[in-house]
Structure formats: C-alpha cells, structure tokens
Amino acid sequence: MLADLRLVSLPLRQMEKFDHTYIGTGPISAIDACIKSKAGAKVLMVDEKAQLGGAWVAINVGHYGRLEIGCHIWSYNKEAYDFLQTYFDLDLIALAPQPFFIKGKTRLIYDHKNGLTTLKNSARYLKQFNFKKLGAYLRHHPAARFPLIPKKYLYPKGGARDLQAAIEKKIAASDIATAMQTKITTLNKVDNGWELHTDEGESYFTQNITLTTTSAVREINYQEKSIQLRHRYLNYTHFHIVVKDELLKPCSYIRVLDDKIIHRISDITYQLETKIDEGYSVILVGVFDAELDKLEVEGSEDEVATKYIVNYLVNKDFLAKNPSLAYTQKNKFETTYIAQEQVDAINALDESINVMATTDLIYGVYFKLKDWETTT
Ligand SMILES: Cc1cc2nc3c(=O)[nH]c(=O)nc-3n(C[C@H](O)[C@H](O)[C@H](O)COP(=O)(O)OP(=O)(O)OC[C@H]3O[C@@H](n4cnc5c(N)ncnc54)[C@H](O)[C@@H]3O)c2cc1C
C-alpha cells in the first residue's frame, strides 16, 4: 500500500509549500488531513515511523498473521462509532462480554465505571458550586453518562489492522503528500507560515500545522517565545500469547487493577486473518516492563514474562492448569505525551498551529465531529 503514497522526503522538494502539515499519522490526524485535502488544501503528513496509523498499527505475529501491537479498546460513543464505520467503511463488532475492570474477585464493567466517574466528577463540581462547569460536563463530555441499559462497545473486526488499512486506503486515494521515517524536532514561526526541521537537516514549509498530544517535537520558536516541550515518555510493552486452549471464560478486554506487572488483557482470537486450528486462542497482554525486570526468576526475560502471564490467567480461571503454549512474542511501542499546560500554551500562540486532543481515540473523534461534519 505504501507504494501508492506520494512520498516527499526528497531534498529538492524540501521547501515545497504546504497549506497544512500534520505531525503524526494517527487516526484523528489522518481523518482531519483527508478532509482538508478534499476541501482543496495542499496537505503534508509527516511520521517518524515507517507505517501509517500511529498507535493503531498491526505487526506480524509469527505465522498468525498481522495483529494489533497493543491492547486496544474503543470507549463508548455512538456518534463516533457511526462516523468511523461510515468514513472508513469498517466492519465493527460488539465486544462480548462488555470490557471490564478486574480487581481480585471484583469485576466492574466499563459502563458502571463510566457511571461512577461521572458521579465523582459531578460531585467535585457540586462541591465547588461550579454549576456552569457541571452543566457543560454533563451536556458535552462523551464520558459523562449513567448507562442503565448496557451499551455495545464496538471495535473493528480485524482490530487496529483494519483501522490502519482504512487509513492507508484513504491517504493513498487523496492528494496528501507523506514524509515517513522523518522526525520533526523544531518548528520555527516565520512571516507567512512555519518552517519544520529535522535533526538530519530536512526542512519543510507550511502555512498551518497540526500536532497531537503525542507529537514528540522538541522546540517551538514563535517570535521572541521559545517553547521547549516537556514529554512524558511511555514505553508500552505487550506480549502476544498463543495457547492451544480455549479460554475457560470469555473476555474481550480487561483492565487489570490487581497486579503490579499486568495492566491489560485482551482476547484477540476473533481478529485472526488466517483461520488457525480449532481450540487455539490468541491473548494480548500489556505489562509494565520495569516491574517485570524486578522478577528474580530463572530464564530469559520473555520466558519469565510468559510464565508470569500464563500463571495469572490460570489463577484467574481464564486458562486451565498447564495450558499448552503454542507461541509468544513481545513488542514495544514508545509514545510520548505533551504536558497539558504546554498544549494550552501552544494553542494560545495563534490559529496557524493547533494541538488536537487525541489520547482517547473515540472521544478525540467525538470532539472533532462538528468540524468534520461542517467541512464534508
Ligand atoms: C500501545 C498503545 C495502546 C493504546 N490503546 C488505546 C486504546 O485502547 N484506546 C484509545 O482510545 N487510545 C489508546 N491509545 C492512545 C492513542 O494514543 C490514541 O488512541 C491515539 O492513537 C492518539 O492519536 P495520535 O495521533 O495523537 O497518536 P498516535 O496514534 O500515537 O500517532 C502519533 C504518530 O506520530 C508520530 N510522531 C510523534 N512525534 C513525531 C515527530 N516529532 N515527527 C514525526 N512523527 C512523529 C509517532 O511516531 C506516531 O506514529 C493507545 C496508545 C498506545 C501507544
């Protein structure tokens, strides 16, 4: 698919002038870029990675095909689901059972967690007698809800692989230029726009720039102001575990709150492209690497981690004792988050630069719907 894209990382094109440039090719940036390009803007998308899609990418997992790199879930919002299903022509399925939090023997489905969070936030505004904020929160924030009837949490049938393929298809069908494996480190405001620079001496010129909360730009120079960005680094580590067993009880996506190493588990057997033998299961598990390193157990890091994860799944009665392991693979995905006060400082510079709120994909889409619906 990458072969179809208009690559612009050739030196002589460095000062090609763009109307709008996006740092990163995550889903929300890709949609916004395609909509602007369709409206006639000359758009460039830059990404330090070789693949489009940001955190929503798939990797090869042994001979089990391409599967998503990390445990993923879509928060609940019907409007955002409808938009993504139509815009990307995605086959969405309802995750069953509904995703839940687990702590010891306690399970809390996402709906109820949402209700509790809404209660907690409402109580906070009430305590501050901040009725205006309370009203705005309850009316406008997609997470503010008290679901009485359980909601269907939708997700692409092929997981992040489908979303990534849809992004590639949209961009290939557009006039968007891309510069992949290119890391922008510095943004300089100049008279009629912005210059973007890499440490390797590449530069691009654009009228407008869109970053996201994960854009790892080092410095933004605006008139006499110079913003040195502070980033929170997160190194997501996941294990794909294939067992020749069926799970004893179904799980779609679990947020684990009772373990110092494991933080997420998802059963992604349904995402397999290639039919594997009956009775196999593919489990994706998110772990805190630093805690794993503290384990003083014999064996290679991956063996130790796999053993720890399988024990957890057995102890939680998801797997029968001594399950037969078919395959295990570890992967890492580094991401960064810009501190909120710096996001506000950048958005306060002027309209030619903005940082989109994207840390939650579905809520990020929800907050952009009005813009997109007026432009499409
Ligand atoms: C492993 C993982 C699991 C996640 N799971 C979920 C989930 O289940 N549900 C959910 O809603 N959200 C999840 N997220 C949060 C995720 O960040 C958002 O869903 C969404 O992808 C954010 O969009 P984005 O475009 O800001 O960032 P990303 O999707 O991370 O894309 C940003 C892209 O920009 C590139 N980039 C950054 N800085 C530069 C630069 N200076 N120059 C060039 N390229 C640059 C990055 O390499 C990356 O490819 C997860 C994130 C990760 C990393």
The ligand as an SDF file (V2000), in Angstrom:
LIG
                    3D

 53 58  0  0  0  0  0  0  0  0999 V2000
    0.1030    0.8760   22.7600 C   0  0  0  0  0  0  0  0  0  0  0  0
   -0.9950    1.8900   22.8430 C   0  0  0  0  0  0  0  0  0  0  0  0
   -2.2740    1.4710   23.1280 C   0  0  0  0  0  0  0  0  0  0  0  0
   -3.2970    2.4120   23.1510 C   0  0  0  0  0  0  0  0  0  0  0  0
   -4.5470    1.9510   23.3440 N   0  0  0  0  0  0  0  0  0  0  0  0
   -5.5630    2.8230   23.2350 C   0  0  0  0  0  0  0  0  0  0  0  0
   -6.8970    2.3390   23.3210 C   0  0  0  0  0  0  0  0  0  0  0  0
   -7.1250    1.1660   23.5080 O   0  0  0  0  0  0  0  0  0  0  0  0
   -7.9230    3.2210   23.1580 N   0  0  0  0  0  0  0  0  0  0  0  0
   -7.6830    4.5520   22.9390 C   0  0  0  0  0  0  0  0  0  0  0  0
   -8.6430    5.3020   22.7740 O   0  0  0  0  0  0  0  0  0  0  0  0
   -6.4180    5.0530   22.8770 N   0  0  0  0  0  0  0  0  0  0  0  0
   -5.3720    4.2040   23.0200 C   0  0  0  0  0  0  0  0  0  0  0  0
   -4.1010    4.6850   22.9320 N   0  0  0  0  0  0  0  0  0  0  0  0
   -3.8840    6.1270   22.9110 C   0  0  0  0  0  0  0  0  0  0  0  0
   -3.5560    6.5790   21.4970 C   0  0  0  0  0  0  0  0  0  0  0  0
   -2.5180    7.4620   21.7290 O   0  0  0  0  0  0  0  0  0  0  0  0
   -4.7470    7.2900   20.9020 C   0  0  0  0  0  0  0  0  0  0  0  0
   -5.7510    6.3890   20.7180 O   0  0  0  0  0  0  0  0  0  0  0  0
   -4.4560    7.8880   19.5150 C   0  0  0  0  0  0  0  0  0  0  0  0
   -3.8400    6.9460   18.7100 O   0  0  0  0  0  0  0  0  0  0  0  0
   -3.6410    9.1170   19.6340 C   0  0  0  0  0  0  0  0  0  0  0  0
   -3.5220    9.6290   18.3380 O   0  0  0  0  0  0  0  0  0  0  0  0
   -2.2150   10.4500   17.9750 P   0  0  0  0  0  0  0  0  0  0  0  0
   -2.2840   10.7300   16.5480 O   0  0  0  0  0  0  0  0  0  0  0  0
   -2.0640   11.5570   18.9210 O   0  0  0  0  0  0  0  0  0  0  0  0
   -1.0190    9.4770   18.3830 O   0  0  0  0  0  0  0  0  0  0  0  0
   -0.5120    8.1410   17.7600 P   0  0  0  0  0  0  0  0  0  0  0  0
   -1.6260    7.3000   17.3040 O   0  0  0  0  0  0  0  0  0  0  0  0
    0.4340    7.6050   18.7480 O   0  0  0  0  0  0  0  0  0  0  0  0
    0.2840    8.6410   16.4430 O   0  0  0  0  0  0  0  0  0  0  0  0
    1.2790    9.5920   16.5500 C   0  0  0  0  0  0  0  0  0  0  0  0
    2.2880    9.3040   15.4440 C   0  0  0  0  0  0  0  0  0  0  0  0
    3.1070   10.4860   15.3270 O   0  0  0  0  0  0  0  0  0  0  0  0
    4.4460   10.1110   15.2660 C   0  0  0  0  0  0  0  0  0  0  0  0
    5.2180   11.2480   15.7600 N   0  0  0  0  0  0  0  0  0  0  0  0
    5.1680   11.7680   17.0180 C   0  0  0  0  0  0  0  0  0  0  0  0
    6.0170   12.8180   17.0880 N   0  0  0  0  0  0  0  0  0  0  0  0
    6.5830   12.9560   15.8660 C   0  0  0  0  0  0  0  0  0  0  0  0
    7.5250   13.8740   15.3060 C   0  0  0  0  0  0  0  0  0  0  0  0
    8.0580   14.8490   16.0590 N   0  0  0  0  0  0  0  0  0  0  0  0
    7.8680   13.7570   13.9990 N   0  0  0  0  0  0  0  0  0  0  0  0
    7.3200   12.7730   13.2350 C   0  0  0  0  0  0  0  0  0  0  0  0
    6.4290   11.8500   13.7110 N   0  0  0  0  0  0  0  0  0  0  0  0
    6.0570   11.9610   14.9930 C   0  0  0  0  0  0  0  0  0  0  0  0
    4.5050    8.8870   16.1800 C   0  0  0  0  0  0  0  0  0  0  0  0
    5.6400    8.1280   15.8700 O   0  0  0  0  0  0  0  0  0  0  0  0
    3.2120    8.1650   15.8050 C   0  0  0  0  0  0  0  0  0  0  0  0
    3.4070    7.3440   14.6830 O   0  0  0  0  0  0  0  0  0  0  0  0
   -3.0380    3.7920   22.9240 C   0  0  0  0  0  0  0  0  0  0  0  0
   -1.7380    4.2220   22.6750 C   0  0  0  0  0  0  0  0  0  0  0  0
   -0.7230    3.2790   22.6170 C   0  0  0  0  0  0  0  0  0  0  0  0
    0.6590    3.7510   22.3010 C   0  0  0  0  0  0  0  0  0  0  0  0
  1  2  1  0
  2  3  1  0
  2 52  2  0
  3  4  2  0
  4  5  1  0
  4 50  1  0
  5  6  2  0
  6  7  1  0
  6 13  1  0
  7  8  2  0
  7  9  1  0
  9 10  1  0
 10 11  2  0
 10 12  1  0
 12 13  2  0
 13 14  1  0
 14 15  1  0
 14 50  1  0
 15 16  1  0
 16 17  1  0
 16 18  1  0
 18 19  1  0
 18 20  1  0
 20 21  1  0
 20 22  1  0
 22 23  1  0
 23 24  1  0
 24 25  2  0
 24 26  1  0
 24 27  1  0
 27 28  1  0
 28 29  2  0
 28 30  1  0
 28 31  1  0
 31 32  1  0
 32 33  1  0
 33 34  1  0
 33 48  1  0
 34 35  1  0
 35 36  1  0
 35 46  1  0
 36 37  1  0
 36 45  1  0
 37 38  2  0
 38 39  1  0
 39 40  1  0
 39 45  2  0
 40 41  1  0
 40 42  2  0
 42 43  1  0
 43 44  2  0
 44 45  1  0
 46 47  1  0
 46 48  1  0
 48 49  1  0
 50 51  2  0
 51 52  1  0
 52 53  1  0
M  END
$$$$
